[in-house]
Amino acid sequence: MVTKVRAQRIADRIHEELSGILLMEVSDPRVVSAYITKVRVDNELSYANIYVSSMEGSEEADSILEGLNHASGYLRRELAQRVELRHFPKLRFYWDPSPEHADRIDQLLASLDTGEEDPEDQDSSEEK
């Protein structure tokens, strides 16, 4: 069992190295637009939960996760060579909808600033 500080340092290092690998070395077209939003490592260093998102939005989520899971053996081997640990954690990939939620909140705040109505609210008020 490792301390929270060490687990966070390992997660940060995995995040940094994996981002570089995805950007420079992986050629799978399914994962080209993917980026890592956060990495969490459990206290036993058994699993690294990797949260990913894409500029294309959640429409590509299944394809991206499929591509990452397909490449997980390669990614784990590359990470194990770059991050020195006695036993490297297994990689688990999850979709992170946070960037999409943040964009939606930004749109709502922008519509408040300009005095415009939310387009979805406008459609529903026209139907009444």
C-alpha positions as CSV (number, residue, x, y, z in Angstrom):
1,M,0.0,0.0,0.0
2,V,1.3,3.4,-0.9
3,T,0.6,6.9,0.5
4,K,-1.8,9.2,-1.2
5,V,1.0,11.5,-2.2
6,R,3.0,8.7,-3.8
7,A,-0.1,7.4,-5.6
8,Q,-0.7,10.9,-6.9
9,R,2.9,11.3,-8.1
10,I,2.6,8.0,-10.0
11,A,-0.7,9.0,-11.5
12,D,0.7,12.3,-12.6
13,R,3.7,10.6,-14.2
14,I,1.5,8.1,-16.0
15,H,-0.7,11.0,-17.2
16,E,2.4,12.8,-18.6
17,E,3.9,9.8,-20.3
18,L,0.7,8.4,-21.7
19,S,-0.2,11.7,-23.2
20,G,3.1,11.8,-25.0
21,I,2.7,8.2,-26.2
22,L,-0.8,8.9,-27.5
23,L,0.4,12.1,-29.2
24,M,3.6,10.8,-30.8
25,E,3.5,7.0,-31.1
26,V,0.0,5.6,-31.4
27,S,-1.2,5.6,-35.0
28,D,-4.7,4.0,-34.5
29,P,-7.2,6.4,-36.1
30,R,-9.7,5.6,-33.4
31,V,-7.6,7.3,-30.7
32,V,-6.1,10.2,-32.7
33,S,-8.5,12.8,-31.2
34,A,-8.4,11.4,-27.6
35,Y,-6.7,13.1,-24.7
36,I,-6.2,12.2,-21.1
37,T,-8.2,14.2,-18.6
38,K,-7.1,12.5,-15.4
39,V,-5.4,9.4,-14.0
40,R,-6.2,7.8,-10.7
41,V,-4.1,5.0,-9.2
42,D,-5.4,2.8,-6.4
43,N,-3.5,2.4,-3.1
44,E,-2.3,-1.1,-4.0
45,L,-1.0,0.1,-7.5
46,S,-3.1,-2.7,-9.0
47,Y,-5.1,-0.5,-11.4
48,A,-4.7,2.9,-13.1
49,N,-8.0,4.3,-14.0
50,I,-7.5,6.6,-17.0
51,Y,-10.2,9.1,-18.0
52,V,-10.3,10.2,-21.6
53,S,-12.2,12.7,-23.6
54,S,-12.2,14.0,-27.2
55,M,-12.7,17.3,-29.0
56,E,-15.2,15.5,-31.1
57,G,-17.5,14.8,-28.2
58,S,-19.1,11.7,-26.8
59,E,-20.2,10.6,-30.3
60,E,-16.8,8.9,-30.7
61,A,-16.6,7.6,-27.1
62,D,-17.2,3.9,-27.9
63,S,-14.7,3.9,-30.7
64,I,-12.0,5.7,-28.7
65,L,-12.5,3.4,-25.7
66,E,-12.4,0.4,-28.0
67,G,-9.1,1.6,-29.6
68,L,-7.5,2.3,-26.2
69,N,-8.6,-1.1,-24.8
70,H,-7.2,-2.8,-27.9
71,A,-3.8,-1.0,-27.4
72,S,-3.8,-1.4,-23.6
73,G,-1.1,-4.1,-23.7
74,Y,1.2,-1.9,-25.8
75,L,0.5,1.2,-23.7
76,R,1.1,-0.7,-20.5
77,R,4.5,-2.1,-21.8
78,E,5.6,1.4,-23.0
79,L,4.6,3.0,-19.7
80,A,6.3,0.3,-17.6
81,Q,9.6,1.1,-19.4
82,R,9.3,4.8,-18.7
83,V,7.8,4.7,-15.2
84,E,9.9,2.5,-13.0
85,L,7.7,0.5,-10.7
86,R,8.2,-3.1,-9.4
87,H,4.7,-4.1,-10.7
88,F,3.0,-1.7,-13.2
89,P,-0.7,-1.3,-12.7
90,K,-3.3,-2.6,-15.2
91,L,-4.8,0.1,-17.3
92,R,-8.6,0.7,-17.3
93,F,-10.1,3.4,-19.6
94,Y,-13.2,5.4,-18.9
95,W,-15.0,8.2,-20.8
96,D,-14.9,11.6,-19.0
97,P,-17.9,13.8,-19.9
98,S,-16.6,16.7,-17.9
99,P,-15.3,18.8,-20.8
100,E,-18.7,18.6,-22.5
101,H,-20.4,19.6,-19.3
102,A,-18.0,22.6,-19.0
103,D,-18.7,23.7,-22.6
104,R,-22.5,23.5,-21.9
105,I,-22.1,25.7,-18.7
106,D,-19.9,28.2,-20.7
107,Q,-22.7,28.4,-23.3
108,L,-25.3,29.1,-20.6
109,L,-23.2,31.7,-18.9
110,A,-22.4,33.4,-22.2
111,S,-26.1,33.6,-23.0
112,L,-26.7,35.2,-19.6
113,D,-24.0,37.8,-20.3
114,T,-25.5,38.9,-23.6
115,G,-29.1,38.7,-22.6
116,E,-29.8,36.0,-25.2
117,E,-32.0,33.1,-24.3
118,D,-30.8,29.5,-24.4
119,P,-31.7,28.1,-27.8
120,E,-33.2,25.0,-26.1
121,D,-35.4,27.2,-23.9
122,Q,-36.4,29.4,-26.9
123,D,-37.6,26.3,-28.8
124,S,-39.8,25.2,-25.9
125,S,-41.3,28.7,-25.4
126,E,-42.3,28.9,-29.1
127,E,-44.2,25.6,-28.8
128,K,-46.4,26.9,-26.0
